[in-house]
């Protein structure tokens, strides 16, 4: 059996091929990362990676809503159709939202893949919630049942951005000028969102711009530059921006937790979380998460952890492919 798994995002696309050991465990046979925007379509990425190899099933996790087996990527000009791809591959294809796949990947993780932010024990029978910032903001829910984990896909990252104080009201107004129609969560809680927050900090005189930071942002990934220079205390504007970002991130994690009550675990995933682990552990994230008035004691009891394994969505896509391979096909 040869399984194809893909994690398709607005910035990068990861693909992997898995085989099966005699004991039933999976073994990685090949893997590659592609810069998504360097390709006009997923078909081109797929053809380059497979190089003519045939697979028995494929699980694809895509950053966007999946409706009737189709997905138009949110931050990428790609459209995927599970049926069409299945015909091209000559194999069954399962197409899932990337954070729905991430939920499926959580049970595949080990303790070494997680960095706890609270010491609370997980309830194996309780629901789990996963959210994470990257190119956008993803959210997903999992509900354990005797028949297995039921996954609820979500587009919660596109909900309206809430504000808590005067500073965040000013940030909202700043973002509203750029996005007059509406300001969603991921306009602030994403890589581009961190850049926007930095620009807000400078524009409102909260800290002065540093020429070194400006030069590095022009030549590299602006969000990574801001995070790196904040973490090394080289730039007060980066520090202020990342502090505000982390507080907003924690607040949305708390909002999500109130809606799900994830006694099985609240997992912070996405491309940014492992890079910001030191900031997430400083305390502001959890303070903002738990700062929910009368509900604060309830949130303080939840198990919260950062997913440090960047392949969690790929693991979920592999699980999807394995499930569809084992499902009998209609005659």
N, C-alpha and C positions, 0 to 999 in steps of 0.2 A: 504494500500500500504506500502510495506517495501522496502526501498532503501538502497543499499550497496554502499559506497564510499571508495576509497582507494587512498592514496598518497604513491607511491612506490619509494623510493630513495636508493642510494647506502649505506647510513648509517642506516636509519630507515624507517619503513613502518607503516603508520598510517591507521587504518581502522575504519569506523563508520557505524552504522545503523541508518536510519532516518525513521520516520513515518510521517503521515500527520494529522494536526489538522483539525477540521471541517471548519475553515476559509481558508484552503488551505496552511497554513504556515507549514514549516518543524519543526519537533521536534526530538532532538537527543535521541535515545533509548539506545545506547551502543557505546563504543569507546575503542580502545586499541592501544598501540604502541609496535612494535616488532623491535628488532635489526636485520636488514636484513641479515647480513652475518652469523647469527646463524642458518639460515634455508637453506636447499639445493634448495628450489624452492618456488615460490609464492603459489603453491597449498597447501603446508604444512601450511603456515601462514593462508591461507583462511580457511582451515578445522579446525584449532585450534580456530580461531575467531568465526566462525559461529556455531560450535558445533552442526551441524545438522539442524540449522534453515534455512528456505527457504526464498528467496527474490524474489521480483517482477522485479527488474532491478538493474544493477550494472554499476557504472562509475569508471574506473580505470585510474589514472594518473601515468605514468611511466617515469622515468628519462632515456630517450633514444628515438631515432627516431621510429615512428610508420609507417609501410608500409603495406598496405593491411591487416590491422587489426592485425598485429603482431609487437611485440617489443622485441628486444634484449637489455636488460638494459646495459647502457654504462659502469657503474662502479660497476656492480654486475653480477654474472654468472647466471642470470635468463633469461628465454625466456617466453613471454606471447603471447597467441593466443586468440583473442576475441571469435572466433567461438567455439574453444574447451572449453574455460571457460564457454561460454553460455550453451553448452551441459551439462557440469558438474553441473551448477547451475539450469538448467531448466528455464532460464530467459535471456532476452536480455542483452548483455554486450557492453558497449562503451569503447574503449581503446584509450587513448590520451597521447601525450607527456605531461610531468608534467608542463611545462611552458605554453603550450597551455591551459591546465586546469587552471593554475594560472590566465591567462588572463580572462577566464570565471568567475573566483572567484572574480575579482576586483569589478564588479558591486554589489556583495553581501556585500562588506565592508561598515562600517560606518565611520564617521569622527574619532571616537575613535580608529579605527584600523590603522590610518595613522598618520605619523609624517612628516609634511611638511618641505622640505628643501628650498622651494621658496614660495613667497607669491602670485604667479600668479594664476589667475582663470583658471579653466579647461573649454574647449570648449566641450559641450556634443556631438557635431557632429564630433569632431576631432578624429583622430586615437590615440590609446594608445599603449605604449610600456612598457614591463616588462622585467627586467633582474635581476638576482640574483646569488650570489655565495653561494655554500654550499659544498657538496662533489665534485661537478663540477661547471660549469657556465652555467646557462640557460638563454634563451632569447625567447620572444614571442611577437606577435603583434595582436592587435584587431582593427577592422574597423567597426564603427557603421553604420547600414543601417536601413531603415524603417522596414525591416523584422527581425531585431535583430543584435546581434554582430557577425561579421564574424571573426573567429580566424585563424591566419596564424602561423603555427608551424615553429620553427626555430632550427637549430643546430649551431647558431652563436657563441656559446662558444668554438667551435672547429675551428674557424677561426684562422689565424696566429696572434701571439702576435706582436703588433706594439711597437716601441720604440720612445722616444722623445728626449733623451739627452744622454750624455756619460755614466752616471750611469746606465741607463736602457739598453744601449748597452752592458755594462759589465754584467748586470743581464741576458740578452739574451744569451750571450756567456756561462755563468755559466749553464743555463738551457739547452743549446744546447749540452753541454757535457753529460748531463744526458739523453737527448732525441735527439739523433743524426739525426733521420729522419726528425723531424720538432718540433717546439715549438708552441703549440696552446695557446690561451688565458687562458684556464682553468689550464694550467701548472703553472700559476702565480695567477690567480683569482679564488681561491677555498680554502678550508681548507688545503689540501696538498700543494697548491701553497703558502699559507702564511708560512708554515713550510719551504718550499724551499727558500723563500725570506729571512727568518731569517737565514738560513744556509749560504746564500750568504753574508749577512751582516757580519756574524762572519768570514767567510772564507776570505773576502776581507779586513778585519781589520777596518771596519767602526765602530764597537763597539765590546767589548770583551764579550765572553760567560760568563754567570753567572752559577756557579755550582748548585745553587738552582733551576734555570730554567731547567737545564739539567736533574736533578733528577726528577722534576715534569713532564717533558715531557716523561720520560721513564715509569712513572706509570699512566699517564692520557692521555687525548686527547691533543696532542702537539699543535694544532692550538688554542684550548681553553686556554691552559696555556700561550701561547704567547700573546693572546689578553688580558687576565686577568692581566698579569704582566705588560704589556704596559699601560693598562688603570689605573693601580695604581702607575705608575711611579717607579716600583721596579727594572726595568732592562732596561738600555739604548739600548741594542741590540734589545729587543722586541719592544721598542718604535720606533726605527729607521725602523725596519721591517714593523710594522703596518702602519707607516706613508707612506712608499713607496707603500704598498699594497693599501691604501686608495686613493692615488694619481693615481695609475694605474687603479683602479676601476672607479674613476671619469672620467678618460680619455676615457675608453671604453664606459661608459654611454653616454658621449658626442658623440663618434663615432656612436653609435647606434641611438642616437637622430637625428644626421644629416641624417641618412638613412631613418628614419621613419617620422620625424617632428611631434612628438606626442603632438599636441596641446590639446588632450584629457587627457594628463597626462603621465609622465614618472615615473614608479613605480619601486622602488628598493626592491625586495623581496628576497627569499632564506633564508636559515637557519642562515647565518652569519649576515645579516643586522640588525635585532633587537638587537643582542649582541654588535654590533659596533655603535649603534645609537649616542653615545656621540662623537665618532670620526667622524662620517659622518656629524655631525652638526658643527664641528669645523671650517669648511670653506674650507679645502684643497680639499675635494671631489667636491664641486661646482666650485671651481676655476679651477680644472683640467677639469671638465665637460665643462665649458664655454670657455676654452682656445683654441679656434679653429680659430684664425686669423680673417679674414673678416666675418666669420659666428658667431663670439662671441655674437654680439647683438641679433641675432636670438635666440640663445640658452638661453640667459639671460631672455627671455620672456616666457620660457616654465614652466609649472607647474611640480614640482618634489616632490615626497613624498616617504618615506620609509614605507613599509608594515610591521606593527608590529604584525599582527595576523598570527601566524605560521600555521594556518589551511586554508590559502587562497586556496591552491591547492586542499585540501579536499572539500572545498565549490564548487570549479569548477567541481570536479568529481561528486559531488551531483547534480549539474546542468546538467551535461551530462547524468547521470542516469535518471533524471526526463524527459529530452527531449526524450531519447530513449524509455522510458515507454509510453510516450504519442504518439509516432510515430506509426501509424498503421503497423502491420506486414504483410508481403506478405503472401497470402494464400498458 
